[in-house]
């Protein structure tokens, strides 16, 4: 049995080791930013789409040629329109009124601050440790490199978790907002139905409906038609495995495709992994509250999805924080502590590991973490109140 103080020291040492390992890689990536400040990364594409929305031409956000022509940095990059639905333009359109460097800071920096503040508020009994775990998390700092919106999705997951713990129906509003990147909220409705959180489910559904109507009213319904014309591109690109950065996907499917397996066989293996991860999640869910079960949902979602990327690893913050700082999910056996530490440390290096190992390590580490937690709950199904 690990004492609470010993565990806290282990989490702290792991976090400090993480930032020490990840900082050199982060600085080397940031050093690649050209003097113009316009980097051909994910945010560049998001910013170009936001400019069209701000200028009253939102349908062009789904036009590859228009996007390429609008930003010089995209001229040498293989541009594919975003497959996010027009809901995301509601949140990003104001960025189109800003110059690229300013827009980048306005988009990324508040997400980093909000993640830290949200973690400290939600896990306020150990707020200082929560802040350290967030700030030293490799997946957290990858947002600076990619400029991705996964940081905001991670914040929404934290807010839903807090709402479920408090029994507040307003959690559904935060959950509905995840529809701006819908595949990352794929399993959330199933969780709400299985736990009979009907008021949260209704609030989430009404939020999605309101955002859909608002986007149609502000941008015109032709933007939704433009979206339907390109929504299948990412699916074809995934099946053909023709994405530009093939080390970035972290799913088992992507790893097997890098290894040379065909699309059908790799999808079947991905489905088997998803079923097994879902089963482990259900085993754990029998012994914990619905809120704690939801805390593991980002990890399970990333294990299920064939379309999961290294920048999505910031979503692992919620399950890792919950497993470190809450009595229901805290891993106390040495194997569980080791699985937590490995997943925490690796989260900032997943794309690098994909390059080194071809198949990648995330599916293995994710399953080890879930399996350790499921085994602990199987052996001791009663919720412990020791070391709260």
Buried (B, 14 or more C-beta within 10 A) or exposed (E): EBEBEEBBEBBBEBBEBBBEBBBEBBEEBEEEBEEEEBBBBBBBBBBBBBBBBBEEBBBBBBBBEBBBBBBEBBEEBEBBBBBBBBBBBBBBBBBBEBEBEEBBEEBBEBBBEBBBBBBBEBBEEBBEBBBBBBBBBBBBBBBBBBBBBBBBBBBBBBBBBBBBBEEBBBBBBBBBBBBBBBBBBBBBBEBBEEBEBEBBBEBBBEBBEEBBEEBBEBBBEEBBEBBEEBBEBBEEBBBEBEBEEBBBBBBBBBBBBBEEBEBEEBBBBBBEBBEBBBEBBEBBBEBBBBBBBBBBBBBBBBBBBBBBBBBBBBBBBBBBBBBBBBBBBBBBBEEBBBBBBBBBBBBBBBBBBBBEEEBBBBBBBBBBBBBBBBBBBEEEEEEEEEBE
